[in-house]
């Protein structure tokens, strides 16, 4: 039985969709494997990492038998993700690139590494400059009758939730540039919203 042109077109479109989904799955698997490898590498150095991140707080405690293990695991996964970030970004780029025009590709070649670099700078700025001052401020509420007793798990969760937004905020200039390029915002709009933007 002969296929009609409509059916052939539909089959080709379905094959294209299946091909895209297969490629997406392959790239997700590569990214996940990179994160797992990064986590294993980070776990090998997790004691040094833990000493580094807990230095501003001093002595910490864990309140349940598993809290210490999960805190170490959370730190290893976070560090592993940061190590694997170039691979993750490359996989995203490799999946999206065929759909971009030459001009868009030229912009993306600058934007993607720039975003990763600004993320790392933001995290370093938050941990090295802002976090020690924040810990000092929060612990300053202690007194003779009110002593701080910091839990390792709570401390680590608070640290990660504190420094992660800095990586996003440091990417704000790139986001504004992209929004301006695609015509969503303009210099006039930014000038009017200067107070909010600052």
N, C-alpha and C positions, 0 to 999 in steps of 0.2 A: 504494500500500500504506500502510495507516494505521499510525502509530507508536503503540506501547503507552505507557502512562504511565511505566513503568519506563525505557523507552528515552529518552523526552523528558527525564526527570529526569537521566539519565546524560549526555545531550547538553548540558543546561544546566550541569551540574557541570563538564564538560570545557571548555565555553566560558568559564566563570568562571575555571578554572585557566589557560587560554590567555590570558585577559584579564589575570590577575595576572602571568603570566610576561612578557607584552608590556610591562606597566607597569614591572615590575622592570628589564627590559632598557633601557627608555627612561630610567629614573632612573639606572642605572649609566652609561649613555652620557653623560648630563648631568654626572654627577660626574667622570667621566674627562676630559671636555672642560674642565671647570673646573680640574682639576689641571694639564692641559696648558697652559691659558692662564696659570695661576699660575706654572708652571715657566718659561714664556717671559718673563713679567714679571720673575721672579727672576733669570733668566739675563742680562737686560739690566743688572742691578745686581750681578752675581756677583762682580766684582772687589772692590767695597766690602764685600759679604758675606764674602768670603774673608779680607779684611784684618781684619774684625771678629772672625771665629771663630778665626783663627790668632794673634791678638794675644797671648794668654797664653803661647804656646810660643816666640815669636820666630822665628828663621830655620828654614825647613823645606826639605826636598829632595824631588825625585821620582826614583825609582829605575829607572823604565822610561819609554819615550817616551810611552806613552798614559796613564800614571798621573795626570799633571796634568789632562788633559782629563776623565777619568772622575771625578776628585775634584771638579772644578768642576761637572760634570753632576750628581753625587750631591747636592751642596750645593744646586743649583738645584731639583732635584726635591723635596728635603726642604722647602725654603723655599716652593716652589710648592704643596706639599700643605698646609702650614700656612696659606698665604693662602687656599686653596680650602676649608679645613676648614668654615667656615660653610655653604657651598653643599652640601658632602658631607653634613653633619649635617641640613640642611634636606631633602635628597632622601631620606635614611633616614627622617626624621620623616614626610614626606609619604606615603611608601609604607606605613608602619606605622600611622599615625594612624587611618585608617578602621576598623581592627580594635579600637581601644581604646574603652573606655567613657568617658563624660564625666569621671568622677573621675580615671581614668588619664591622660586628656589634660591635665587641670589640673596633675597632678604632672609630666608630661613637659615641659610648657611651662616649668617651673622647672628641671627636671633637665638638659635638653639644653643650654641656654645655660650653665648652671652647670658642666656637665662640660667644655665647651669653654673657659670662663674659667679653671677650675682647671688644665686642661692647659697653657694659656699661662703661667699663674703658676708652675706647676711647672717648666716649661722655663726661664723667666727666672731663677727662683731657682737652678736647677742651674748655668746658664751664668755668671751674674753673681757668685754667692757661693761655690758649691762647686767649680766647675771650676778657677778660678785656684789655689785651695789644693791641689787634687788634682795639677795640673800641677807646681806647686812641690814637692810631696812626691815625686812620681815622678822628677822631674829631680834631686832631691837625692841620688839614689843614684850620680850621676856623680862622678868623681874625676879626678886628673891622668892616670891610666892608663885611665880608662873614661869616654869622652866620649859624651854622647847625640847621636845623629844621627837626627833624626825625619823619617820619610817622610810626605809630605803625605797620601797615601791612607790610611796606617795611622792617622795622627793624626785624620783626619776620621771614619773608621770608629769609632775609639775614642770620640771626642767624642759622636757620635750615639748609640752604644750606652750611653754614660754618662748623657746627659741625658734620653733618652726615658723610662726608668723613673720619673724624677721626676714627669713628667706623669701617669703611671699612679698612682703613690703618692699624689699630691695629690688624686686622685679617689676614694681609699679611703673617706673619709667618706660620699660619695654612694652608693658601692656598698653600704656597711653599712646606710645608710638604706633603700635599695631592698630588700635582703635582709630587713631587719626588717619592712618594710611587707608583704612577701609571706609572712612567717611562717617563714622559714628559720632566722633567728637571733633571739635575744631579749636583753634587757638583762642577764638572769641569766647567759646564756652568755658574753656579753662580759665581765662581771664576773669569771667564773671563769677566762677566758682573758686576763685583763688584761695579764699579762707578755708573752704572745705578741703581742697586738695592739699594745702599745706598741713 
